[in-house]
Amino acid sequence: MTTAATPLSETRYRRLFETAYDGIVIIDPETRHIVDVNPYLLALLGYSHAEFIGKELFAHGMPEHAAASQAAFLELQAVGYVRYEDLPLRAKDGRRVEVEFVCNRYQEGERQVIQCNIRDITARKKTEAAVRDLQEQLTRYTVDLENTVQFRTSELRLSVAQLESFAHSISHDLRAPLRTLQGFSQLLLEEHSDQLNRQGQDYARFIQTAARTMDHLLADLLALSRIQQDKIELTPVSLETQIDEALAVCEAPIQQSQARIEIVKPLSVVLAHPLTLQRVLANLIGNSLKFVRGHPPLVRIRAEDRPGGFVRIWIEDNGVGIPLEFQERIFSVFKRLHTSAYSGSGLGLAVVKKGVERMGGRVGLVSAPAQGSRFWLELCRAQPAFEVNRALKSPP
């Protein structure tokens, strides 16, 4: 039985040895010479069987790694097992072949042998090298990006400081001389009009009107500057309250124009910045009061829920309307359609657009000539407290 089993085992071992998809080398530990090598390794390196037999394994490796190969062999002799992958082999045609060695020393009958399984890891090494290169590039890009961000942040801080200085100049240095012009031109008309002919009086009125227009322009520039740089923190805001405050701001022009204001209730609660929303509503209401011809203004304000948790606020009027081709540009800075017939700086709707955008919303218009205008702005609906509490208590 024993005699029959031995050849069968040797036959099975030989078949595995010959067909393995890893290189296999059998080494004599006494002489360190190769006593057998399988076909896979011969094909991998391009040597014949005879060129391997009787040679030391490191002879087929890189000459510069001979010392490391010797050290690995000594470690194998000492512990009976070694695994390493930093000792490449050299193919017969000069190719560098990255390999992984797993070597074991074991007893075979009355003698000891060393078996080294050799796996080709060239592709893996190339992938690892490529990954390292990408990581190095990413590190460089990250450093460059951080430097760029720091540089741009410094530039932005400088720009903000310059903008704040500009806003201060608008509110104090530039508007003060205009108020002086307005005051003295008014005094000239009130106290010395009898000393001026009609043309002189017209000149004084022109000065007063120009100063007042410039003062309004600077006030709008200041409002736009503040909206762009002020800290915006969104909180639940009652539309009804903000509309009342905006109407209070517009009280004088409402009375002067004998306007009729209609407010359709109920009104929603939205996420907004109270002061910014008040400015936006006041500008839109003021716009509706201004561009009317031949009849008192009618302003209608209402709100409706929109998909996605938004609320759309409408400010509708019976004014002159805006042609379709001009509706996109009116939200830009200094874009005025009615340059002489109506007062205005050309900044009011730019303030509206910037304010709504800073609150996370959007603004638009539906209008046609002689059919009035319907401005709208959309803001997120504030979730009622009881809905928030119910969501927190609900299981996931």
Backbone hydrogen bonds, N-H to C=O, Kabsch-Sander energy under -0.5 kcal/mol:
donor,donor_aa,acceptor,acceptor_aa,energy
5,A,1,M,-1.9
6,T,2,T,-1.8
8,L,4,A,-1.1
9,S,5,A,-2.3
10,E,6,T,-2.6
11,T,7,P,-2.7
12,R,8,L,-2.5
13,Y,9,S,-2.7
14,R,10,E,-2.5
15,R,11,T,-2.3
16,L,12,R,-2.2
17,F,13,Y,-2.6
18,E,14,R,-2.6
19,T,15,R,-1.8
20,A,16,L,-1.0
23,G,118,I,-3.0
25,V,116,C,-2.2
26,I,36,D,-2.6
27,I,25,V,-0.5
27,I,114,I,-3.1
28,D,33,H,-2.6
32,R,28,D,-2.8
34,I,55,K,-2.5
35,V,26,I,-3.3
36,D,26,I,-1.4
38,N,24,I,-2.0
42,L,38,N,-1.4
43,A,39,P,-2.6
44,L,40,Y,-2.3
45,L,41,L,-2.3
46,G,42,L,-2.1
47,Y,42,L,-0.7
52,F,48,S,-0.6
52,F,49,H,-1.1
53,I,49,H,-1.9
54,G,34,I,-3.0
55,K,52,F,-2.1
57,L,32,R,-0.5
59,A,56,E,-1.4
60,H,57,L,-1.9
61,G,58,F,-1.4
62,M,88,P,-1.3
65,H,62,M,-1.9
66,A,63,P,-1.5
69,S,65,H,-2.2
70,Q,66,A,-2.3
71,A,67,A,-2.2
72,A,68,A,-2.2
73,F,69,S,-2.1
74,L,70,Q,-2.1
75,E,71,A,-2.0
76,L,72,A,-2.1
77,Q,73,F,-2.4
78,A,74,L,-1.8
79,V,75,E,-2.5
80,G,76,L,-2.3
82,V,103,C,-1.9
84,Y,101,F,-1.7
89,L,97,V,-2.5
90,R,60,H,-2.7
91,A,89,L,-0.5
91,A,95,R,-2.8
92,K,45,L,-3.3
94,G,91,A,-2.0
97,V,89,L,-2.9
97,V,95,R,-0.6
98,E,96,R,-0.6
100,E,119,R,-2.1
101,F,84,Y,-3.4
102,V,117,N,-1.7
103,C,82,V,-2.7
104,N,115,Q,-2.3
105,R,80,G,-2.2
106,Y,104,N,-0.5
106,Y,113,V,-2.4
108,E,111,R,-3.7
111,R,108,E,-1.7
113,V,106,Y,-2.8
114,I,27,I,-2.4
115,Q,104,N,-2.5
116,C,25,V,-2.7
116,C,114,I,-0.5
117,N,102,V,-2.6
117,N,115,Q,-0.5
118,I,23,G,-3.6
118,I,116,C,-0.5
119,R,100,E,-2.3
119,R,117,N,-0.5
121,I,98,E,-2.5
121,I,119,R,-0.6
122,T,98,E,-0.6
125,K,121,I,-2.6
126,K,122,T,-2.3
127,T,123,A,-2.3
128,E,124,R,-2.7
129,A,125,K,-2.6
130,A,126,K,-2.6
131,V,127,T,-2.6
132,R,128,E,-2.5
133,D,129,A,-2.5
134,L,130,A,-2.5
135,Q,131,V,-2.8
136,E,132,R,-2.7
137,Q,133,D,-2.7
138,L,134,L,-3.0
139,T,135,Q,-2.6
140,R,136,E,-2.6
141,Y,137,Q,-3.2
142,T,138,L,-2.8
143,V,139,T,-2.6
144,D,140,R,-3.0
145,L,141,Y,-3.0
146,E,142,T,-2.9
147,N,143,V,-2.6
148,T,144,D,-2.6
149,V,145,L,-3.2
150,Q,146,E,-2.6
151,F,147,N,-2.5
152,R,148,T,-3.3
153,T,149,V,-3.0
154,S,150,Q,-2.3
155,E,151,F,-2.3
156,L,152,R,-3.0
157,R,153,T,-2.8
158,L,154,S,-2.2
159,S,155,E,-2.6
160,V,156,L,-3.0
161,A,157,R,-2.5
162,Q,158,L,-2.5
163,L,159,S,-2.7
164,E,160,V,-2.9
165,S,161,A,-2.3
166,F,162,Q,-2.5
167,A,163,L,-2.8
168,H,164,E,-2.3
169,S,165,S,-2.2
170,I,166,F,-2.4
171,S,167,A,-2.6
172,H,168,H,-1.7
173,D,168,H,-0.6
174,L,169,S,-3.2
175,R,170,I,-1.0
176,A,172,H,-1.8
178,L,174,L,-0.9
179,R,175,R,-2.3
180,T,176,A,-1.9
181,L,177,P,-2.3
182,Q,178,L,-2.7
183,G,179,R,-2.9
184,F,180,T,-2.8
185,S,181,L,-2.2
186,Q,182,Q,-2.0
187,L,183,G,-2.4
188,L,184,F,-2.5
189,L,185,S,-1.8
190,E,186,Q,-2.5
191,E,187,L,-3.2
192,H,187,L,-0.6
192,H,188,L,-1.4
195,Q,192,H,-1.2
196,L,193,S,-1.2
201,Q,197,N,-2.3
202,D,198,R,-2.2
203,Y,199,Q,-2.3
204,A,200,G,-2.1
205,R,201,Q,-2.3
206,F,202,D,-2.6
207,I,203,Y,-2.4
208,Q,204,A,-2.3
209,T,205,R,-2.8
210,A,206,F,-2.8
211,A,207,I,-2.5
212,R,208,Q,-2.3
213,T,209,T,-2.6
214,M,210,A,-2.5
215,D,211,A,-2.3
216,H,212,R,-2.2
217,L,213,T,-2.3
218,L,214,M,-2.5
219,A,215,D,-2.2
220,D,216,H,-2.2
221,L,217,L,-2.3
222,L,218,L,-2.4
223,A,219,A,-2.1
224,L,220,D,-2.6
225,S,221,L,-2.5
226,R,222,L,-2.4
227,I,223,A,-2.3
228,Q,224,L,-1.9
229,Q,225,S,-1.5
230,D,226,R,-2.9
233,E,231,K,-0.6
235,T,272,A,-2.5
237,V,270,V,-3.4
239,L,237,V,-0.5
239,L,268,S,-2.1
242,Q,238,S,-2.0
243,I,239,L,-2.6
244,D,240,E,-2.0
245,E,241,T,-2.1
246,A,242,Q,-2.3
247,L,243,I,-2.5
248,A,244,D,-1.8
249,V,245,E,-1.7
250,C,246,A,-1.6
251,E,248,A,-1.2
254,I,250,C,-2.0
255,Q,251,E,-2.3
256,Q,252,A,-2.6
257,S,253,P,-2.1
258,Q,254,I,-0.6
258,Q,255,Q,-0.6
259,A,254,I,-2.1
260,R,297,P,-2.5
262,E,299,V,-3.2
264,V,262,E,-0.5
264,V,301,I,-2.9
265,K,263,I,-0.6
270,V,237,V,-2.5
271,L,380,C,-2.8
272,A,235,T,-2.5
272,A,270,V,-0.7
277,L,273,H,-2.9
278,Q,274,P,-2.3
279,R,275,L,-2.2
280,V,276,T,-2.4
281,L,277,L,-2.6
282,A,278,Q,-2.6
283,N,279,R,-2.4
284,L,280,V,-2.2
285,I,281,L,-2.8
286,G,282,A,-2.7
287,N,283,N,-2.2
288,S,284,L,-1.9
289,L,285,I,-1.8
290,K,286,G,-1.3
291,F,287,N,-1.7
292,V,290,K,-1.6
299,V,260,R,-2.7
300,R,316,E,-2.8
301,I,262,E,-3.1
302,R,314,W,-1.7
304,E,312,R,-2.0
306,R,310,F,-3.2
309,G,306,R,-0.8
310,F,306,R,-1.0
311,V,379,L,-3.1
312,R,304,E,-3.0
313,I,311,V,-0.6
313,I,377,L,-3.1
314,W,302,R,-2.9
314,W,312,R,-0.5
315,I,375,F,-2.8
316,E,300,R,-3.0
317,D,373,S,-2.4
318,N,298,L,-0.6
320,V,291,F,-1.9
326,F,323,P,-1.5
327,Q,323,P,-0.6
327,Q,324,L,-1.1
330,I,326,F,-1.0
331,F,328,E,-0.7
332,S,329,R,-2.0
334,F,346,G,-1.4
335,K,332,S,-1.3
335,K,346,G,-1.0
336,R,334,F,-0.8
339,T,337,L,-0.7
342,Y,338,H,-0.6
351,V,347,L,-2.3
352,V,348,G,-1.7
353,K,349,L,-2.5
354,K,350,A,-2.4
355,G,351,V,-2.5
356,V,352,V,-2.5
357,E,353,K,-2.4
358,R,354,K,-2.2
359,M,355,G,-0.9
359,M,356,V,-0.6
360,G,357,E,-1.9
361,G,356,V,-2.6
362,R,378,E,-1.2
364,G,376,W,-2.6
366,V,374,R,-1.6
368,A,372,G,-1.3
370,A,320,V,-3.7
371,Q,368,A,-2.1
372,G,319,G,-1.1
374,R,366,V,-2.5
375,F,315,I,-2.1
376,W,364,G,-2.2
377,L,313,I,-1.8
378,E,362,R,-2.9
379,L,311,V,-2.2
381,R,309,G,-3.3
382,A,269,V,-2.4
387,E,384,P,-0.6
388,V,384,P,-1.9
389,N,385,A,-2.6
390,R,386,F,-2.0
391,A,387,E,-2.2
392,L,388,V,-2.2
393,K,389,N,-1.8
394,S,390,R,-1.4
